Amino acid sequence: MSEYFFDYLSSLVKEGSVKRDEPMRAHTTFKVGGPADYFIVPGNEKELSEVIAYLNKAGREYMVVGNGSNLLVGDHGYRGCIILLYDNFNKISVEGDRITAQAGALLSAIAHEALENSLTGFEFAAGIPGTAGGAVIMNAGAYGGEMADIVESAEVIADDGDKVTFSNEELKFGYRKSVLQVRPVAVASVSYKLKPGKKEEIQSRMEELARERRSKQPLEYPSAGSTFKRPEGYFAGKLIMDAGLRGYRVGGAKVSEKHCGFVINYNNASASDIMDVINDVTERVNGHFSVRLEPEVRIVGEF
Ligand SMILES: Cc1cc2nc3c(=O)[nH]c(=O)nc-3n(C[C@H](O)[C@H](O)[C@H](O)COP(=O)(O)OP(=O)(O)OC[C@H]3O[C@@H](n4cnc5c(N)ncnc54)[C@H](O)[C@@H]3O)c2cc1C
């Protein structure tokens, strides 16, 4: 059965585009994570559609990933199919004040196109190390902006392999969430509506925000950005610091001293080390302040 599954899956994509037991540490910014049973890199939308339709028909578990910058995969890996769009879905086109990006395009590359075309609105996202697909799923945001402000629509591959368009309203964005988080889906592309602006001003805002990131965030260590969501009325990093957890460590993982909202992989951490820090921090902050932190990072697989 599993030979048949592998062979059939392989027949849907270019030769060599399906692997078995691919270590996920190579595909996440935390640099941890055990093997995915199957790892698929579709070459184009037709292949992606066929893969999605087949996996749904076969009742197999799957998950689409972008740059893995918000993902914690367990040390024992993922018992399903990971579909990676980062490599082949990175076309970006500009028409007037609308930018359309394939789901695997990096936000930094889209920001670059916005800048080159003197379009404003994307500056806040220039330094978020995710893809168009991952950012729409997460409603990624920073410095007062979020995807909900600029996304016009997203094209999603439905279970049967057909494409469906979700408008901004239909995406039901909330704080770090969208309707697309509810079940496995594949975002194929995202359209943004921006505004004409002044190139020098756009550039200077992007540079200012990049400086701000470098000065406040531990970008020199592998991480997944802010590990926890912002609890209403508080800042996760401040709660963690005030609970005395600055630098708190388990194995090779620790709460960053530079920014307590980041759990970092500072010395060959395992996914379990990171998970232990997340759990301990959650318990200790709850004990001190009766505030329950929730991970922003998506946690998948076996630990
Ligand atoms: C140093 C650093 C700084 C960060 N700063 C910020 C910040 O300022 N603001 C912020 O919001 N986030 C930030 N992040 C977190 C992260 O970059 C964002 O959440 C980003 O949007 C995730 O995009 P990704 O492509 O890496 O998604 P992944 O991590 O690959 O995936 C995240 C989720 O989206 C799903 N997904 C990804 N692509 C698709 C697709 N095409 N179709 C369907 N599902 C998909 C995955 O299944 C998963 O559930 C930061 C991370 C790091 C490492």
The ligand as a MOL file (V3000), in Angstrom:
LIG
                    3D

  0  0  0     0  0            999 V3000
M  V30 BEGIN CTAB
M  V30 COUNTS 53 58 0 0 0
M  V30 BEGIN ATOM
M  V30 1 C 12.9890 36.2140 13.2220 0
M  V30 2 C 11.4970 36.1060 13.0100 0
M  V30 3 C 10.6970 37.2410 13.0760 0
M  V30 4 C 9.3150 37.1450 12.8990 0
M  V30 5 N 8.5680 38.2750 12.9640 0
M  V30 6 C 7.2320 38.2020 12.7870 0
M  V30 7 C 6.4140 39.3790 12.8470 0
M  V30 8 O 6.8920 40.4910 13.0420 0
M  V30 9 N 5.0760 39.2290 12.6920 0
M  V30 10 C 4.4910 38.0170 12.4730 0
M  V30 11 O 3.2630 37.9500 12.3210 0
M  V30 12 N 5.2360 36.8920 12.3960 0
M  V30 13 C 6.5780 36.9500 12.5420 0
M  V30 14 N 7.3310 35.8110 12.4760 0
M  V30 15 C 6.6630 34.4990 12.2810 0
M  V30 16 C 6.5040 34.0720 10.8180 0
M  V30 17 O 7.5050 34.6480 9.9940 0
M  V30 18 C 5.1180 34.4230 10.2620 0
M  V30 19 O 4.0940 33.7760 10.9900 0
M  V30 20 C 4.9910 34.0190 8.7860 0
M  V30 21 O 3.8040 34.5360 8.2700 0
M  V30 22 C 4.9990 32.5070 8.5670 0
M  V30 23 O 5.1690 32.2910 7.1760 0
M  V30 24 P 5.8510 30.9490 6.6280 0
M  V30 25 O 5.7590 30.9790 5.1470 0
M  V30 26 O 7.1950 30.7740 7.1940 0
M  V30 27 O 4.8400 29.8890 7.2080 0
M  V30 28 P 5.1970 28.4510 7.8160 0
M  V30 29 O 5.9190 28.6140 9.0950 0
M  V30 30 O 5.8040 27.6080 6.7620 0
M  V30 31 O 3.7190 27.9290 8.1400 0
M  V30 32 C 2.9100 28.5790 9.0990 0
M  V30 33 C 1.4920 28.0240 8.9720 0
M  V30 34 O 0.9630 28.3920 7.7100 0
M  V30 35 C 0.6420 27.2300 6.9340 0
M  V30 36 N 1.0190 27.5170 5.5470 0
M  V30 37 C 2.1680 28.0670 5.0820 0
M  V30 38 N 2.0930 28.2500 3.7500 0
M  V30 39 C 0.8850 27.7720 3.3660 0
M  V30 40 C 0.2160 27.6790 2.1210 0
M  V30 41 N 0.7470 28.1080 0.9580 0
M  V30 42 N -1.0260 27.1150 2.0900 0
M  V30 43 C -1.6050 26.6730 3.2230 0
M  V30 44 N -1.0210 26.7340 4.4510 0
M  V30 45 C 0.2100 27.2930 4.5090 0
M  V30 46 C 1.4290 26.0980 7.5410 0
M  V30 47 O 0.7620 24.8700 7.3270 0
M  V30 48 C 1.4430 26.4990 9.0130 0
M  V30 49 O 0.2420 26.1410 9.6250 0
M  V30 50 C 8.7190 35.8820 12.6350 0
M  V30 51 C 9.5280 34.7400 12.5520 0
M  V30 52 C 10.9010 34.8510 12.7280 0
M  V30 53 C 11.7460 33.6160 12.5990 0
M  V30 END ATOM
M  V30 BEGIN BOND
M  V30 1 1 1 2
M  V30 2 1 2 3
M  V30 3 2 2 52
M  V30 4 2 3 4
M  V30 5 1 4 5
M  V30 6 1 4 50
M  V30 7 2 5 6
M  V30 8 1 6 7
M  V30 9 1 6 13
M  V30 10 2 7 8
M  V30 11 1 7 9
M  V30 12 1 9 10
M  V30 13 2 10 11
M  V30 14 1 10 12
M  V30 15 2 12 13
M  V30 16 1 13 14
M  V30 17 1 14 15
M  V30 18 1 14 50
M  V30 19 1 15 16
M  V30 20 1 16 17
M  V30 21 1 16 18
M  V30 22 1 18 19
M  V30 23 1 18 20
M  V30 24 1 20 21
M  V30 25 1 20 22
M  V30 26 1 22 23
M  V30 27 1 23 24
M  V30 28 2 24 25
M  V30 29 1 24 26
M  V30 30 1 24 27
M  V30 31 1 27 28
M  V30 32 2 28 29
M  V30 33 1 28 30
M  V30 34 1 28 31
M  V30 35 1 31 32
M  V30 36 1 32 33
M  V30 37 1 33 34
M  V30 38 1 33 48
M  V30 39 1 34 35
M  V30 40 1 35 36
M  V30 41 1 35 46
M  V30 42 1 36 37
M  V30 43 1 36 45
M  V30 44 2 37 38
M  V30 45 1 38 39
M  V30 46 1 39 40
M  V30 47 2 39 45
M  V30 48 1 40 41
M  V30 49 2 40 42
M  V30 50 1 42 43
M  V30 51 2 43 44
M  V30 52 1 44 45
M  V30 53 1 46 47
M  V30 54 1 46 48
M  V30 55 1 48 49
M  V30 56 2 50 51
M  V30 57 1 51 52
M  V30 58 1 52 53
M  V30 END BOND
M  V30 END CTAB
M  END
